[in-house]
């Protein structure tokens, strides 16, 4: 068998599997700590905002979430919407977010405020001890992320840069059946969550939850089939 035949015989084809695609509107008052709950809460005061939007999908291993577009503007503190999905680094105080866990959902630490965030849930209502809070200090430009169920994570515009860069991949935890989008807010974006009622604006997020790819080996007999059609001879003539 010549080298070309060997390559064809050992080749594999990648076929994309099914995907869940959606576009949702995310109100600036979307309280991500109310994900999976029937009502909002605000232990930190200032109002609990509104329930966050969600999209349901079939559970399964190997799923990947990617965002193709996150547009719109939001603001907090009764301001005029002027912040994109990545939020701000100088909105209040040091421009950081350090909000604690609640309702079985982890808190989050990040060097920005009013950024789009997400959380994966299964079919149950989150309660009890929450997973550890993720810290995105110095790491909002990650290439991929593997959050746990009930573990809040930074999304922003879904790119490694602000409005630029590569598309980030979020590996969906096994058992997840729902994705919620919203914000982590609180007094000065610190401590217990709350102060959603004075937020304004809306983001519009378009994303896909894909089932990844499956590898299908090329049948060993394919080189012989191609030879019968004269493909190898054509290749030989082109190479001279």
N, C-alpha and C positions, 0 to 999 in steps of 0.2 A: 504494500500500500504506500503511495507517495505521500509527501508531506501535506498536500492539500486535502487528500482523502482522509488522512488522520485527523486534521483539524475539523473537518465537517462531521466525522464520526463522533468526535468528542464534544461537539458544540451543544449548547443548550439555548432554549428560547425562553424569555421572560414574558409571561402573560399577566397583565394587570387583572386583579380580581374586583369584586363589587365594591362600591363606595357609597357613602352617605354624604351628599352635598347639601348645603343650606346657606341661606342668607338671613341673618336676624338683626333686629334693631335692639340696641342696648341703651336704655334710658340712663342718663347720668346718675339717677337715684337708685339704680339696681344694686340691691344689697346682697352681695355674694354669700354672706353668712346665713342668709335665709334660703339657700339652695336646698331643695327637697323638703322644705317646711311649708306649712299651710298659711303662715303669716310672718311678717317681718318683726324684728326686734331691734332695740337700740339701747343696750345697757350703758353705753357711754353718753347717752343723751342726744338731743338734737334731731330726733326723728329717725325712723327705720327705713324710710324710702319706700321702694316697691320691690316685689318679688322679681328675681332675675330671670331672664329668658333662658330656655333650655331646648336641646334637641335630643331626641331619643334615637338609639341605634342598637343593633344586635350585638350581644357580647361575643367576644372571640379574641384569641391570642394574635399578636402581630399587627394590630391596627395602629395607624399613624394619623395624627391630626396635623393638617397644614392650613395656613390662611393665604388666600390669594388676594384679599383686599380687606382693609379695615380703614374706613373713611369716616369723617365727621369730626365734630368738636364738642368738648364738654368743659365744665368749670364747676368749682365749688364755691361756697361762701357767698351765694347770691351774685356772683360775677357773670360777665358776658362770656359765653362759650368761646374759648380761644386756644384750647389745648387739644392736640391730637391724641391718638391712642397710646402713645408712649408716655403721656403725662408731662409733668413739669419737674425740674430739679430745683426750683426756687420759689415754689408757690407759697409755702408757709414754713417759717423757722428754717431748719436746715434742708428742707426739701426732701426729706426721707419719709418712708412709711414703715412703722413698726406697730402693727395691729395684732392683738392676741387672738387665740383660738376661741371658738364659740359654737354651740350647737353641733358638736362632733366634727367640725370643719377646722382645719389648721389655720393659724394666723399666717402672716407673711411679712418679710422684711425686704425692702427695696430702696434704692437710692433715688426714687422718683415718687410722685404723688398723682393720684387720679389716672393711673394707667389701667388699661384693660387687663383683667385677670380672669382665670377660669378655674373650674374644679370638676373632676370626674366623680360621679356617684354610681352605685349600683341601684337596684330597684327599691332598696330599703330607705327609710327615713334616717338621716345621719343623727347620731346621738352618742353620748358617752365620751370616752377619751379620744382626742383628735390626734392625727399623726403629727410628727415634728414639723414646725414651721420652716419653710425654705427661706434661705437668705440669698438674695440676688445682688448683694453689694459687690460691685465690680464685675458682675456677670449677667448683664441683661442681653448680651450679644452672643449667647450660646448657640451652637449649631443644632443640638438636640437636647431634649430633656425627658426624664422618665418620672413623672409625678406618681404618687400613690393615690389610691382611692381616698377621697375626702381631703386631699392635700392641695391647698390653693397654690396656683402658680402664675407667674408673670407671663403675659402674652404681648402686650403693647400692640405694635402693628404687625407682629408675626415675622419680622425681618431682623437680621443680625445687627443692622444699623437703624437709625431713625429715618424712616422714609427711603432707605437704601439697603443694599446688602443682599445676602442669600436668604432664602425662605427657611425658617426654622421648623424643625420637626418635633412634635410632641408625641411620645410613645404612650399609647393608651394603656392603662393598667388592665390586666386580665380581670374580667368580671364587671367592668364598667358598662353601663347601658345608657348613661345620660351625661351630657356636657352642659354645664351652666356657665354663663358669662356675666360679669359684673365688675364691681369695684370693692376695694377695701378702704373704708373711710372711718374716721373717728375724730375726736377733738385734736386738732393739729396733726391728724393722721398718726396718732399715737395712743396706745392703751386699748381700751375696750371699743368695739365698733359702734358707730353711730354717726350723727350729723349728716345724714343723707338728704334730708328734706330741703336743704338750701342748694343742692346741686342742680345743674342745668345742662341742657344739650343732649345729644344722642350720637352714638356711634353706630355704624352699619358694617357688620362683619360678615364676610363671605368665606366659607371654609369647606374643607372636605375631610371626612374620616374614611380613609381607605383601608382595605384589607391587605395591603402590601402586594407582593407578587408571588407567583408560583413558578418554579423552575421545571420546565419540561424538556428532558433530554431528547436530542435528535435521534431517531432510529438508526441503528448501525447499518441498516440496508440502504439508507439514503444515498451514500456515495455511489453505490452501484446503480441506483436509479438515475442519478445525475449523469453518470458515465454513459448510460444507455441513451441519454438525450443529447450527448455530444458536448456537455458542459465542460468537461475536463479538457477536451480537445480545443475548445474555444479559448480557454484560459492559457493553454500551452502556446497556441498561435499568438496570442496577445503578448506573451512574454518573450516571444521570438526564440 
